[in-house]
Amino acid sequence: MKTEPSRQARSILQGGAISFIVAMGFGRFAFTPLLPMMLHDHVIDLHGGTFLASIHYIGYLLGACLCVLLPWLLRRCYVGVPSHTAIIRYNLVVIVVLIFGMSLPIPVMWPLFRFLTGIATAIAFIYTSGWCLERLAQLNALSLSGIIYAGPGVGIIISGLISIAMISLHCSSSVAWFGFSLLAACLTALIWNTFQGDLKNVLSPHQVRNSSIPAQNIWTLEPILLSLGYGLAGFGYIITATFLPIIAHETIAQSPWIDFFWPIFGLSVVAGALSVKKIPVNIDRRLLLFSIYITQLLGVLMPLYFSNQWGFLVGIILVGFPLNIISLLGMQEARRLSPLGSTTLMALLTTMYGLGQILGPSVASYFLCQSRTHTEAFACSLITAAGCLGVGACLYLLIKFLFPMTFDSVKNK
């Protein structure tokens, strides 16, 4: 009897992590190490790459919005509601097909492919988070959820190492995109049977008593402030996460570390996600988010004030380590605030995060047009990103001041 929940939990952790590898690590982040390859192949220029990044995040925002509105629309129309697991599985299939599309020599279609990938990635992230966290809570294994959020970091490591291998073999970017689509298809097949059935929310009396807002009612001050703060994190990290290899080549072109910065970034993301298990349950997540934002702020600024390989190395670690800690803590706060409607609140958080991600490449594109050099443009972009993280950190202090939390409500996240 004791081994069955553990076996179920392992299956959920594996399924969630691999879902994030495919959706986030490949569908979302593989573009970053492949952008220098696409520039080298002269299939795109830097402004075109910025546009593809922006259009992807517009899709991500739209996908998150759909998750916010979908329950309301389905209730109004009274149509059949697909299960969480069906939504996860078929979005992964869509992501695989769209990654393959990027390998085709039809650049006129690439913006559409990246846009649709953004939609599918957001939906996969929200529904994978909601389903896995709820199932782990039912199995009393929620403390292991950091393993799931290590998935994007593992995907970043894999994408970085594959890209290094492809460059050393003088492969084209189209071959790299095809390779990622093939690997994503194999991983999706591996976890296909993990996502079966649907959620039946089983709430403890503590969860119901400590919920701060009624089910589906996310339009109150605390969740709105939480969403704003969470959205600022999307802007704060995205310039580094999108243009890291380009910025490094512009600043420290002779460093032998350049090709390894992206895998190191992924490794730090994994380390951060796995460290969540060590966080004591009685720590207020708002204070923790404040500290994490300040850490990421310092990481964003490091390459500007220490323009050498060590400044970049420390900077990418400080940006990467908090990345999925922020995601996980944000999703935990959504469950605490609205245990009966957490998927909808998670979707709102992801919507704001997506909006921040859209603005990041757009701001970088503006500075590229206005600045004399790429280095100057990226410096202005990173300073703006750091400022947004500072504002986000202050928002969490404001939330803590306005909405004090009892130990009981912290304990039952």
C-alpha positions in Angstrom: 0.0 0.0 0.0 2.8 2.4 0.7 4.6 1.9 -2.5 1.7 2.6 -4.8 1.5 6.4 -4.1 5.2 6.6 -4.5 5.0 4.8 -7.9 2.2 7.1 -9.0 4.1 10.2 -7.9 7.2 9.1 -9.8 5.1 8.7 -13.0 3.6 12.1 -12.5 7.0 13.7 -11.9 8.4 12.1 -15.0 5.5 13.0 -17.1 5.4 16.6 -16.0 9.2 17.1 -16.3 9.2 15.6 -19.9 6.2 17.7 -20.9 8.1 20.8 -19.8 11.2 19.6 -21.7 9.2 19.4 -24.9 7.0 22.4 -24.5 9.4 24.8 -22.7 12.9 23.5 -23.3 12.4 22.8 -27.0 9.3 24.6 -28.2 10.1 27.8 -26.3 13.8 28.0 -25.5 15.6 26.0 -28.4 15.2 29.2 -30.5 17.9 30.9 -28.4 20.9 28.6 -29.2 19.6 28.2 -32.7 19.4 31.9 -33.5 23.2 32.3 -34.0 23.1 29.3 -36.3 20.2 30.9 -38.3 22.2 34.1 -38.5 25.3 32.2 -39.7 23.2 30.5 -42.4 21.9 33.9 -43.5 18.3 32.7 -43.3 17.5 35.5 -41.0 19.0 38.8 -39.6 19.0 40.1 -36.0 15.9 42.2 -36.5 14.1 39.2 -38.0 15.2 37.1 -35.1 13.8 39.7 -32.7 10.5 39.6 -34.6 10.3 35.8 -34.4 10.9 36.0 -30.6 8.2 38.7 -30.2 5.6 36.9 -32.3 6.3 33.7 -30.3 5.6 35.5 -27.0 2.5 37.1 -28.5 1.3 33.6 -29.1 2.3 32.6 -25.6 0.2 35.5 -24.3 -2.8 34.5 -26.4 -2.5 30.9 -25.2 -2.6 32.0 -21.6 -5.5 34.3 -22.3 -7.4 31.4 -23.8 -6.9 29.4 -20.6 -8.3 32.3 -18.6 -11.4 32.7 -20.8 -12.0 29.1 -21.8 -13.8 28.0 -18.6 -16.1 31.0 -18.8 -16.8 30.4 -22.5 -17.5 26.7 -22.1 -19.9 27.4 -19.2 -21.7 30.0 -21.4 -21.9 27.7 -24.5 -22.3 24.5 -22.5 -20.1 22.4 -24.8 -18.1 19.4 -23.8 -15.0 20.2 -21.8 -11.9 18.3 -22.8 -9.9 16.7 -20.0 -6.7 18.3 -18.7 -4.8 15.3 -19.9 -6.2 15.4 -23.4 -5.3 19.1 -23.6 -1.7 18.4 -22.5 -1.2 15.5 -24.9 -2.5 17.1 -28.0 -0.7 20.4 -27.4 2.5 18.4 -27.2 1.8 16.9 -30.6 1.1 20.4 -32.0 4.4 21.6 -30.6 6.3 18.7 -32.2 4.8 19.5 -35.6 5.5 23.2 -35.3 9.2 22.6 -34.3 9.5 20.4 -37.4 7.9 23.3 -39.4 10.9 25.5 -38.5 13.2 23.0 -40.3 11.4 23.6 -43.7 12.9 26.1 -46.1 9.8 28.4 -46.1 10.8 31.4 -44.0 7.6 33.2 -44.8 5.8 30.6 -42.6 8.2 30.8 -39.7 6.4 33.7 -37.9 3.2 31.6 -38.0 4.9 28.6 -36.7 6.5 30.5 -33.8 3.2 32.2 -33.1 1.3 28.9 -32.9 4.1 27.3 -30.9 3.7 30.1 -28.3 0.0 29.4 -28.0 0.5 25.6 -27.6 3.4 26.1 -25.2 1.4 28.4 -22.8 -1.5 25.9 -22.8 0.8 23.0 -22.2 2.6 24.8 -19.3 -0.7 25.8 -17.6 -2.5 22.5 -17.8 0.6 20.5 -17.0 1.2 22.6 -13.9 -2.4 22.4 -12.8 -2.8 18.7 -13.3 0.6 17.7 -11.9 0.4 19.9 -8.8 -3.1 18.7 -8.0 -2.2 15.1 -8.4 0.9 15.4 -6.3 -1.1 17.2 -3.6 -3.6 14.3 -3.6 -0.6 11.9 -3.1 1.0 14.1 -0.4 4.0 14.5 -2.6 3.8 18.3 -3.4 7.2 18.9 -2.0 8.7 17.0 -5.0 7.1 19.4 -7.5 10.4 21.1 -8.1 11.4 18.0 -10.1 8.7 18.9 -12.7 9.9 22.5 -12.9 13.5 21.3 -13.6 12.1 20.1 -17.0 12.7 23.4 -18.8 16.2 23.6 -17.5 16.9 20.1 -18.7 15.5 21.0 -22.1 17.8 24.1 -22.2 20.8 21.9 -21.4 19.9 19.4 -24.1 19.2 22.2 -26.6 22.5 23.9 -25.8 24.6 20.7 -26.0 22.9 19.6 -29.2 23.5 23.0 -30.8 27.2 22.9 -29.8 27.5 19.4 -31.5 25.6 20.6 -34.6 28.0 23.6 -34.9 31.1 21.4 -34.5 29.7 19.1 -37.3 28.9 22.2 -39.5 25.2 21.3 -39.6 22.7 23.8 -40.8 20.0 25.3 -38.5 17.3 23.4 -40.5 19.0 20.1 -39.6 19.1 21.2 -35.9 15.3 22.1 -36.0 14.6 18.7 -37.5 16.6 17.0 -34.8 14.8 18.8 -32.1 11.4 17.8 -33.6 12.4 14.2 -33.8 13.6 14.1 -30.2 10.5 16.0 -29.0 8.3 13.4 -30.8 10.1 10.5 -29.0 9.7 12.1 -25.6 6.0 12.8 -26.2 5.5 9.2 -27.1 7.3 8.2 -23.9 4.8 10.0 -21.6 1.7 9.7 -23.7 0.1 7.1 -21.4 1.0 9.1 -18.2 -1.6 11.8 -18.9 -4.9 9.9 -18.6 -8.1 10.7 -16.8 -9.0 14.1 -15.4 -8.8 15.9 -12.1 -11.2 15.3 -9.3 -10.3 18.0 -6.8 -10.0 16.6 -3.3 -9.6 19.5 -0.9 -8.6 19.2 2.7 -10.5 21.4 5.3 -7.3 23.4 5.6 -7.2 24.3 1.9 -10.8 25.4 1.9 -10.5 27.4 5.1 -7.2 29.1 4.0 -8.3 30.0 0.5 -8.2 33.8 0.2 -10.6 34.1 -2.8 -13.7 32.1 -3.9 -13.4 29.6 -6.7 -13.0 31.3 -10.2 -13.0 34.8 -8.6 -9.6 36.0 -9.5 -10.4 39.7 -9.9 -9.6 40.8 -6.4 -6.6 42.9 -5.2 -4.3 40.2 -4.0 -4.3 37.9 -7.1 -4.1 41.0 -9.3 -1.0 42.3 -7.5 0.4 38.8 -7.6 -0.2 38.7 -11.4 1.4 42.1 -11.9 4.5 41.1 -10.0 4.7 37.8 -11.8 4.4 39.5 -15.1 7.4 41.8 -14.4 9.5 38.7 -14.0 8.6 37.7 -17.6 10.1 41.0 -18.8 13.0 40.8 -16.4 14.5 37.6 -17.6 13.5 37.3 -21.3 16.1 39.6 -22.8 18.9 37.6 -21.3 17.2 34.3 -22.1 16.6 35.3 -25.8 19.8 37.1 -26.7 22.4 35.6 -24.3 24.6 34.0 -27.1 24.3 37.1 -29.2 25.2 39.5 -26.3 28.2 37.2 -25.5 29.5 37.2 -29.0 29.1 41.0 -29.2 31.0 41.5 -25.9 33.5 38.7 -25.3 33.9 37.2 -28.8 37.2 35.5 -28.0 36.0 33.7 -24.9 36.1 29.8 -25.1 33.1 29.7 -22.8 30.7 31.4 -25.2 29.1 28.2 -26.6 28.7 26.7 -23.1 26.9 29.7 -21.6 23.5 28.4 -22.7 23.9 24.9 -21.3 25.3 26.4 -18.0 22.2 28.6 -17.9 20.0 25.5 -18.2 22.0 23.7 -15.5 21.4 26.6 -13.1 17.7 26.5 -14.0 17.6 22.8 -13.0 19.6 23.5 -9.8 17.1 26.2 -8.8 14.1 24.0 -9.4 15.5 21.1 -7.4 16.4 23.4 -4.6 12.7 24.2 -3.9 12.4 21.0 -1.9 14.8 22.4 0.7 12.6 25.5 1.3 10.9 25.3 4.7 7.1 25.2 4.5 6.7 28.0 7.1 8.4 30.6 4.9 6.2 33.3 3.4 6.4 32.8 -0.4 6.0 36.5 -1.0 9.3 37.3 0.9 11.0 34.5 -0.9 9.9 35.9 -4.2 11.2 39.3 -3.2 14.7 37.8 -2.5 14.6 35.8 -5.8 13.7 38.8 -7.9 16.7 40.8 -6.3 19.0 37.8 -7.1 17.8 37.8 -10.7 18.2 41.6 -11.0 21.8 41.3 -10.0 22.3 38.5 -12.6 20.9 40.7 -15.3 23.3 43.5 -14.5 26.4 41.4 -14.0 27.5 41.4 -17.7 27.2 45.2 -17.9 29.4 46.0 -14.9 31.8 43.0 -15.3 32.1 42.6 -19.1 34.3 39.5 -19.1 33.6 35.8 -19.2 33.4 35.6 -15.4 30.8 38.4 -15.3 28.7 36.6 -17.9 29.2 33.2 -16.1 28.0 34.6 -12.7 25.3 36.6 -14.4 23.7 33.7 -16.2 23.8 31.6 -13.1 22.0 34.3 -11.1 19.4 34.7 -13.8 18.9 31.0 -14.4 18.8 29.7 -10.8 15.7 31.7 -9.9 13.9 31.2 -13.2 11.7 28.2 -12.4 11.7 28.9 -8.6 9.6 32.0 -9.6 7.3 29.8 -11.8 6.8 27.2 -9.1 6.3 29.7 -6.2 3.8 31.6 -8.4 1.8 28.4 -9.2 1.9 27.5 -5.4 0.5 31.0 -4.6 -2.2 30.4 -7.2 -3.2 27.2 -5.5 -3.2 28.8 -2.0 -5.3 31.8 -3.1 -7.8 29.7 -5.1 -7.6 26.0 -4.5 -11.0 25.4 -6.3 -10.0 27.5 -9.3 -6.2 27.4 -9.4 -6.0 26.6 -13.2 -7.7 29.9 -14.0 -5.5 31.9 -11.7 -2.4 30.1 -13.1 -3.6 31.2 -16.5 -3.9 34.8 -15.4 -0.3 34.7 -14.0 0.9 33.1 -17.2 -0.9 35.8 -19.2 0.9 38.6 -17.4 4.2 36.7 -17.7 3.5 36.3 -21.5 2.9 40.1 -21.7 6.2 40.8 -20.1 7.9 38.4 -22.5 6.4 40.2 -25.5 7.6 43.6 -24.3 11.1 42.3 -23.7 12.2 41.6 -27.3 10.1 44.6 -28.5 12.1 46.9 -26.2 15.3 45.3 -27.4 14.3 45.9 -31.0 13.5 49.6 -30.2 16.9 50.1 -28.6 18.6 48.3 -31.6 17.0 50.9 -33.9 17.9 53.8 -31.7 21.4 52.9 -30.6 24.7 53.3 -32.4 25.9 49.7 -31.6 24.4 46.4 -30.6 26.3 46.5 -27.4 24.8 49.9 -26.4 21.3 48.6 -27.4 21.6 45.5 -25.2 23.0 47.5 -22.3 19.9 49.8 -22.3 17.6 46.7 -22.6 19.2 44.9 -19.7 19.0 48.0 -17.5 15.3 48.3 -18.3 14.8 44.6 -17.5 16.6 45.0 -14.1 14.4 48.0 -13.2 11.3 45.9 -13.9 12.6 43.1 -11.6 13.1 45.8 -8.9 9.5 47.0 -9.2 8.3 43.4 -9.1 10.3 42.7 -5.9 8.7 45.8 -4.3 5.2 44.6 -5.3 5.7 41.4 -3.2 6.6 43.5 -0.2 3.4 45.5 -0.7 1.4 42.3 -1.0 2.8 41.0 2.3 2.0 44.3 4.0 -1.6 44.4 2.7 -2.3 40.7 3.2 -0.6 39.3 6.3 -0.4 35.5 6.2 -0.9 33.1 9.1 1.5 30.2 9.6 -1.4 27.8 9.0 -2.0 29.2 5.5 1.7 29.0 4.6 1.9 25.5 5.9 -0.9 24.2 3.7 0.4 25.4 0.3 
